[in-house]
């Protein structure tokens, strides 16, 4: 009887363990927005780029002591090559990817290549057939942003802004600590430097509003898959305003359009410029 009771307890414990693991996985998938590119992915919520590489030892080394180190070396080479391709596919803004900048400038290409080679190995798997699988990771923001985001901002200065209707006098408004844009259902996509416009094409949030240092270190916006997770994110602190995006703008679908009424509510209080300066913005995507 005692052994049967112990067996039941063990079975229940295992069931709870797997249930807890499943709940944890659902929570991660709902709160983080990850985009697969080639042999890797960009985690826009956690702010990193990673790629996987696979290596096998040469036939002449199979069964020898140097087989595993050679497979490891080959896997790293493959991983860094894949990471470079993933990195070049990252959207800087709604019209530009990192690849566009590397094609235009040998200096930028060399800088990006150097950052990729500095990526760290975060996981190593040794397979039964002698192959090795390596995962490498690098930050999305920081040094990489320092290379490409200022270029994106400078590029925008050359663009003629769309004509906008005269704004109505702003009434005293509520002071917010951040902004959450619900962009679900409009096929919006993430970018390192997104912009938000009103219906008249006037920029509500963009390079003119932010402190460059904040934009470089943490990106102009955070991303999430769940509205509640975005609203409770420490990036927007304790009193964010939540706004529904009407549609996207730009080929990359990273720029968002909000209603004139919502835009006016943001502009109504000059103090709201503080949260925009510090990039306290979260965007929720499908």
The 8 nearest C-alpha neighbors of each residue, nearest first, counted from 0:
[[1, 3, 2, 4, 5, 6, 7, 8],
 [0, 2, 4, 3, 5, 6, 7, 8],
 [3, 1, 5, 4, 0, 6, 7, 8],
 [2, 4, 6, 0, 1, 5, 7, 8],
 [5, 3, 1, 7, 2, 6, 0, 8],
 [6, 4, 2, 8, 3, 7, 9, 1],
 [5, 7, 3, 9, 4, 8, 2, 10],
 [8, 6, 10, 4, 5, 9, 11, 3],
 [7, 9, 5, 11, 6, 10, 12, 4],
 [8, 10, 12, 6, 7, 11, 5, 13],
 [11, 9, 7, 13, 12, 8, 6, 14],
 [12, 10, 14, 8, 13, 9, 7, 15],
 [11, 13, 9, 15, 10, 14, 8, 16],
 [12, 14, 16, 10, 15, 11, 9, 17],
 [15, 13, 11, 17, 16, 12, 18, 10],
 [14, 16, 18, 12, 13, 17, 19, 11],
 [15, 17, 13, 19, 14, 18, 12, 20],
 [18, 16, 20, 14, 19, 15, 21, 13],
 [19, 17, 15, 21, 20, 16, 14, 22],
 [18, 20, 22, 16, 17, 21, 15, 23],
 [21, 19, 17, 23, 18, 22, 24, 16],
 [22, 20, 24, 18, 23, 19, 17, 25],
 [21, 23, 19, 25, 24, 20, 26, 18],
 [24, 22, 20, 26, 21, 25, 19, 27],
 [23, 25, 21, 27, 26, 22, 28, 20],
 [26, 24, 22, 28, 23, 27, 29, 21],
 [25, 27, 23, 29, 24, 28, 30, 22],
 [26, 28, 24, 30, 29, 25, 31, 23],
 [29, 27, 25, 26, 31, 30, 24, 32],
 [30, 28, 26, 224, 27, 225, 31, 25],
 [29, 31, 224, 27, 223, 225, 28, 228],
 [32, 30, 44, 223, 28, 224, 29, 27],
 [33, 31, 223, 44, 224, 43, 42, 222],
 [32, 34, 42, 41, 43, 31, 35, 40],
 [33, 35, 41, 40, 36, 42, 32, 43],
 [34, 36, 40, 39, 41, 37, 33, 38],
 [35, 37, 40, 39, 85, 38, 34, 88],
 [38, 36, 39, 85, 35, 84, 40, 81],
 [39, 37, 50, 81, 51, 36, 40, 85],
 [40, 38, 50, 36, 49, 37, 35, 51],
 [39, 41, 35, 36, 34, 49, 48, 50],
 [40, 42, 48, 34, 33, 43, 47, 35],
 [43, 41, 33, 47, 44, 45, 46, 32],
 [42, 44, 46, 32, 45, 41, 33, 222],
 [43, 45, 222, 31, 42, 32, 46, 223],
 [44, 46, 42, 43, 47, 31, 32, 222],
 [47, 45, 43, 139, 44, 42, 138, 140],
 [46, 48, 138, 139, 42, 137, 41, 45],
 [49, 47, 41, 137, 136, 139, 40, 138],
 [50, 48, 136, 135, 39, 40, 82, 137],
 [49, 51, 39, 82, 135, 134, 38, 78],
 [50, 52, 134, 78, 133, 39, 38, 135],
 [78, 53, 51, 77, 74, 133, 132, 75],
 [52, 54, 74, 132, 131, 77, 133, 51],
 [55, 74, 53, 73, 70, 131, 130, 71],
 [54, 56, 130, 70, 131, 129, 57, 73],
 [55, 57, 70, 66, 69, 60, 61, 58],
 [58, 56, 60, 59, 55, 61, 66, 69],
 [59, 57, 60, 61, 56, 55, 66, 62],
 [58, 60, 57, 61, 56, 63, 62, 66],
 [61, 59, 66, 63, 57, 58, 56, 62],
 [62, 60, 58, 63, 66, 59, 56, 57],
 [63, 61, 60, 66, 64, 65, 59, 129],
 [62, 64, 60, 61, 66, 65, 67, 59],
 [65, 63, 66, 62, 67, 60, 68, 61],
 [64, 66, 68, 63, 67, 69, 60, 61],
 [67, 65, 60, 56, 69, 63, 61, 64],
 [66, 68, 70, 69, 65, 71, 56, 129],
 [69, 67, 71, 70, 65, 66, 72, 56],
 [70, 68, 72, 71, 66, 67, 56, 65],
 [69, 71, 56, 55, 54, 67, 73, 68],
 [72, 70, 68, 74, 69, 73, 131, 67],
 [71, 73, 69, 75, 74, 70, 68, 76],
 [72, 74, 54, 70, 76, 71, 75, 69],
 [54, 75, 73, 53, 52, 71, 77, 72],
 [76, 74, 78, 72, 77, 73, 79, 52],
 [75, 77, 73, 79, 74, 78, 80, 72],
 [76, 78, 52, 74, 80, 75, 79, 81],
 [52, 79, 77, 75, 51, 81, 80, 76],
 [80, 78, 82, 81, 76, 77, 75, 83],
 [79, 81, 77, 83, 78, 82, 76, 84],
 [80, 82, 78, 84, 79, 83, 38, 50],
 [83, 81, 79, 50, 85, 84, 80, 86],
 [84, 82, 86, 80, 81, 85, 115, 79],
 [83, 85, 81, 87, 82, 86, 88, 80],
 [84, 86, 82, 88, 83, 87, 36, 39],
 [87, 85, 83, 88, 89, 84, 82, 48],
 [86, 88, 98, 97, 84, 85, 89, 83],
 [87, 89, 85, 86, 96, 98, 97, 90],
 [88, 90, 86, 96, 87, 97, 91, 85],
 [91, 89, 96, 190, 92, 95, 88, 97],
 [90, 92, 191, 96, 190, 95, 192, 97],
 [93, 91, 192, 190, 95, 90, 193, 94],
 [92, 94, 251, 253, 249, 252, 254, 250],
 [93, 95, 92, 251, 250, 249, 96, 91],
 [96, 94, 92, 91, 90, 93, 99, 97],
 [97, 95, 90, 91, 98, 99, 89, 88],
 [96, 98, 87, 100, 99, 89, 91, 88],
 [97, 99, 87, 101, 96, 100, 102, 88],
 [100, 98, 102, 97, 96, 101, 95, 103],
 [99, 101, 103, 97, 98, 102, 104, 107],
 [102, 100, 108, 98, 107, 104, 103, 99],
 [103, 101, 99, 100, 104, 98, 108, 105],
 [102, 104, 100, 101, 99, 105, 107, 108],
 [105, 103, 101, 106, 107, 102, 100, 108],
 [104, 106, 108, 107, 109, 101, 103, 102],
 [105, 107, 109, 104, 108, 110, 101, 111],
 [108, 106, 110, 101, 104, 109, 105, 111],
 [107, 109, 101, 105, 111, 106, 110, 112],
 [110, 108, 112, 106, 107, 111, 105, 113],
 [111, 109, 107, 113, 112, 108, 106, 114],
 [110, 112, 114, 108, 113, 109, 107, 115],
 [111, 113, 109, 115, 110, 114, 108, 116],
 [114, 112, 110, 116, 111, 115, 109, 117],
 [115, 113, 117, 111, 116, 112, 110, 118],
 [114, 116, 112, 117, 118, 113, 83, 111],
 [117, 115, 113, 114, 118, 112, 79, 119],
 [116, 118, 114, 115, 113, 119, 137, 112],
 [119, 117, 137, 115, 136, 116, 135, 114],
 [120, 118, 135, 136, 121, 117, 137, 134],
 [119, 121, 135, 134, 122, 136, 118, 133],
 [122, 120, 135, 134, 119, 136, 123, 133],
 [121, 123, 134, 133, 120, 124, 135, 132],
 [124, 122, 133, 132, 134, 125, 131, 121],
 [123, 125, 132, 131, 126, 133, 122, 130],
 [126, 124, 131, 130, 132, 123, 127, 129],
 [127, 125, 130, 128, 129, 131, 124, 132],
 [126, 128, 129, 125, 130, 131, 124, 55],
 [127, 129, 126, 130, 125, 55, 131, 61],
 [128, 130, 127, 126, 55, 131, 125, 67],
 [131, 129, 55, 126, 54, 128, 70, 125],
 [130, 132, 125, 54, 53, 124, 71, 70],
 [133, 131, 53, 124, 52, 123, 74, 125],
 [132, 134, 123, 52, 51, 122, 74, 75],
 [135, 133, 51, 122, 121, 50, 120, 52],
 [136, 134, 120, 119, 49, 50, 121, 118],
 [137, 135, 49, 118, 119, 48, 120, 121],
 [136, 138, 118, 48, 47, 49, 139, 119],
 [139, 137, 47, 140, 46, 48, 141, 136],
 [138, 140, 47, 46, 48, 143, 137, 141],
 [141, 139, 144, 138, 216, 143, 217, 215],
 [140, 142, 216, 144, 143, 215, 145, 138],
 [141, 143, 145, 144, 140, 146, 114, 215],
 [144, 142, 146, 145, 141, 140, 139, 147],
 [145, 143, 140, 215, 148, 146, 147, 141],
 [144, 146, 142, 143, 215, 147, 141, 148],
 [145, 147, 144, 143, 148, 142, 149, 107],
 [146, 148, 150, 144, 149, 145, 151, 143],
 [147, 149, 151, 144, 150, 145, 152, 146],
 [150, 148, 152, 151, 147, 153, 145, 146],
 [151, 149, 153, 147, 148, 152, 154, 146],
 [150, 152, 148, 154, 149, 153, 147, 155],
 [151, 153, 149, 155, 150, 154, 206, 148],
 [154, 152, 150, 156, 155, 151, 149, 157],
 [153, 155, 151, 152, 156, 157, 150, 158],
 [156, 154, 158, 157, 152, 153, 151, 159],
 [155, 157, 153, 154, 158, 152, 159, 160],
 [158, 156, 155, 154, 159, 153, 160, 152],
 [159, 157, 155, 156, 160, 154, 161, 153],
 [158, 160, 161, 157, 156, 155, 162, 154],
 [159, 161, 158, 162, 201, 200, 202, 163],
 [162, 160, 200, 163, 159, 201, 199, 202],
 [163, 161, 160, 164, 200, 201, 199, 159],
 [162, 164, 199, 201, 200, 161, 165, 166],
 [163, 165, 166, 199, 162, 201, 200, 167],
 [166, 164, 163, 167, 168, 162, 199, 201],
 [167, 165, 164, 168, 169, 263, 163, 259],
 [166, 168, 169, 165, 263, 170, 164, 267],
 [169, 167, 166, 170, 267, 263, 165, 171],
 [168, 170, 267, 167, 171, 263, 266, 268],
 [169, 171, 267, 172, 168, 268, 264, 263],
 [170, 172, 267, 268, 169, 173, 269, 264],
 [173, 171, 267, 268, 170, 174, 264, 265],
 [172, 174, 175, 268, 171, 267, 264, 265],
 [173, 175, 271, 270, 268, 172, 176, 269],
 [176, 174, 239, 177, 238, 271, 240, 173],
 [177, 175, 238, 239, 274, 235, 236, 237],
 [178, 176, 235, 239, 279, 274, 175, 280],
 [177, 179, 280, 240, 239, 241, 281, 235],
 [180, 178, 241, 281, 282, 280, 240, 242],
 [181, 179, 282, 242, 243, 182, 241, 283],
 [180, 182, 243, 283, 183, 244, 242, 282],
 [183, 181, 244, 284, 283, 180, 187, 185],
 [184, 182, 284, 285, 185, 181, 283, 186],
 [183, 185, 186, 182, 285, 187, 284, 246],
 [184, 186, 187, 183, 246, 182, 247, 245],
 [187, 185, 184, 188, 183, 252, 285, 247],
 [188, 186, 252, 185, 253, 247, 182, 284],
 [187, 189, 253, 252, 186, 190, 251, 284],
 [190, 188, 253, 187, 191, 90, 43, 222],
 [191, 189, 90, 92, 91, 192, 193, 253],
 [190, 192, 91, 218, 92, 193, 90, 219],
 [191, 193, 92, 190, 219, 91, 218, 194],
 [194, 192, 254, 92, 190, 253, 191, 93],
 [195, 193, 205, 254, 204, 255, 196, 192],
 [194, 196, 255, 204, 203, 254, 256, 202],
 [197, 195, 202, 256, 203, 201, 200, 255],
 [196, 198, 257, 259, 199, 200, 256, 201],
 [197, 199, 200, 258, 259, 256, 257, 196],
 [200, 198, 197, 163, 201, 164, 259, 196],
 [199, 201, 197, 198, 196, 161, 163, 202],
 [200, 202, 196, 197, 199, 163, 203, 161],
 [203, 201, 196, 204, 195, 200, 197, 205],
 [204, 202, 196, 195, 201, 262, 197, 205],
 [205, 203, 195, 194, 202, 208, 196, 275],
 [206, 204, 194, 207, 208, 195, 202, 209],
 [205, 207, 208, 209, 152, 204, 194, 192],
 [206, 208, 205, 209, 204, 210, 152, 202],
 [209, 207, 206, 276, 205, 204, 275, 210],
 [210, 208, 276, 206, 275, 207, 211, 278],
 [209, 211, 276, 213, 212, 277, 214, 208],
 [212, 210, 214, 213, 209, 215, 149, 206],
 [211, 213, 215, 214, 210, 216, 209, 217],
 [214, 212, 216, 215, 211, 210, 277, 217],
 [215, 213, 218, 219, 211, 212, 217, 216],
 [216, 214, 144, 212, 213, 145, 141, 218],
 [215, 217, 141, 213, 140, 214, 218, 212],
 [218, 216, 214, 140, 215, 213, 219, 141],
 [219, 217, 214, 220, 215, 191, 216, 140],
 [218, 220, 214, 278, 192, 191, 217, 193],
 [221, 219, 280, 218, 281, 278, 222, 282],
 [220, 222, 281, 44, 282, 280, 223, 218],
 [223, 221, 282, 44, 281, 283, 43, 32],
 [222, 224, 283, 31, 32, 30, 225, 44],
 [223, 225, 30, 284, 29, 283, 32, 31],
 [224, 226, 228, 30, 223, 29, 227, 229],
 [227, 225, 229, 228, 283, 230, 224, 181],
 [228, 226, 230, 229, 225, 231, 232, 30],
 [227, 229, 231, 225, 226, 230, 30, 232],
 [228, 230, 232, 226, 227, 231, 223, 281],
 [231, 229, 227, 228, 232, 226, 179, 239],
 [230, 232, 228, 229, 227, 233, 236, 237],
 [233, 231, 229, 234, 230, 235, 228, 236],
 [234, 232, 236, 235, 231, 237, 230, 229],
 [233, 235, 232, 279, 236, 280, 177, 281],
 [234, 236, 177, 279, 233, 239, 176, 232],
 [237, 235, 233, 234, 176, 238, 232, 177],
 [236, 238, 239, 176, 235, 231, 233, 177],
 [237, 239, 176, 175, 236, 177, 240, 235],
 [240, 238, 177, 178, 176, 175, 235, 237],
 [239, 241, 178, 179, 175, 177, 242, 238],
 [242, 240, 179, 180, 178, 239, 243, 181],
 [243, 241, 180, 181, 179, 244, 240, 261],
 [242, 244, 181, 180, 245, 182, 257, 241],
 [245, 243, 257, 182, 256, 246, 181, 255],
 [244, 246, 257, 256, 243, 258, 247, 255],
 [247, 245, 256, 185, 244, 255, 248, 257],
 [248, 246, 255, 252, 254, 256, 187, 253],
 [247, 249, 254, 252, 255, 253, 246, 256],
 [250, 248, 93, 252, 251, 94, 254, 253],
 [249, 251, 252, 94, 93, 248, 253, 95],
 [250, 252, 93, 253, 249, 94, 188, 92],
 [253, 251, 247, 187, 249, 248, 250, 188],
 [252, 254, 93, 188, 251, 189, 193, 187],
 [255, 253, 194, 248, 193, 247, 252, 195],
 [254, 256, 247, 195, 248, 246, 196, 244],
 [255, 257, 196, 246, 197, 245, 244, 195],
 [258, 256, 244, 197, 245, 196, 198, 255],
 [259, 257, 261, 260, 197, 198, 262, 256],
 [258, 260, 262, 197, 261, 198, 263, 257],
 [259, 261, 263, 258, 262, 264, 257, 197],
 [262, 260, 264, 258, 263, 259, 265, 257],
 [261, 263, 259, 265, 264, 260, 197, 258],
 [262, 264, 266, 260, 265, 261, 267, 259],
 [265, 263, 261, 267, 262, 266, 260, 172],
 [266, 264, 262, 263, 267, 261, 271, 268],
 [265, 267, 263, 264, 268, 262, 269, 169],
 [268, 266, 169, 172, 264, 265, 170, 171],
 [269, 267, 172, 270, 266, 271, 171, 174],
 [268, 270, 271, 272, 267, 266, 273, 174],
 [269, 271, 272, 268, 273, 174, 175, 274],
 [272, 270, 273, 269, 268, 174, 274, 175],
 [271, 273, 275, 270, 274, 269, 276, 208],
 [274, 272, 276, 271, 275, 270, 277, 176],
 [273, 275, 277, 279, 177, 276, 272, 176],
 [276, 274, 278, 272, 277, 273, 279, 209],
 [275, 277, 209, 210, 273, 274, 208, 278],
 [276, 278, 274, 275, 279, 213, 209, 210],
 [279, 277, 275, 219, 280, 276, 220, 209],
 [280, 278, 177, 235, 274, 234, 277, 275],
 [279, 281, 178, 220, 278, 177, 179, 235],
 [280, 282, 221, 179, 220, 222, 229, 180],
 [283, 281, 180, 222, 179, 181, 221, 223],
 [282, 284, 223, 181, 224, 182, 222, 226],
 [285, 283, 183, 224, 182, 223, 282, 187],
 [284, 183, 224, 184, 283, 186, 182, 187]]
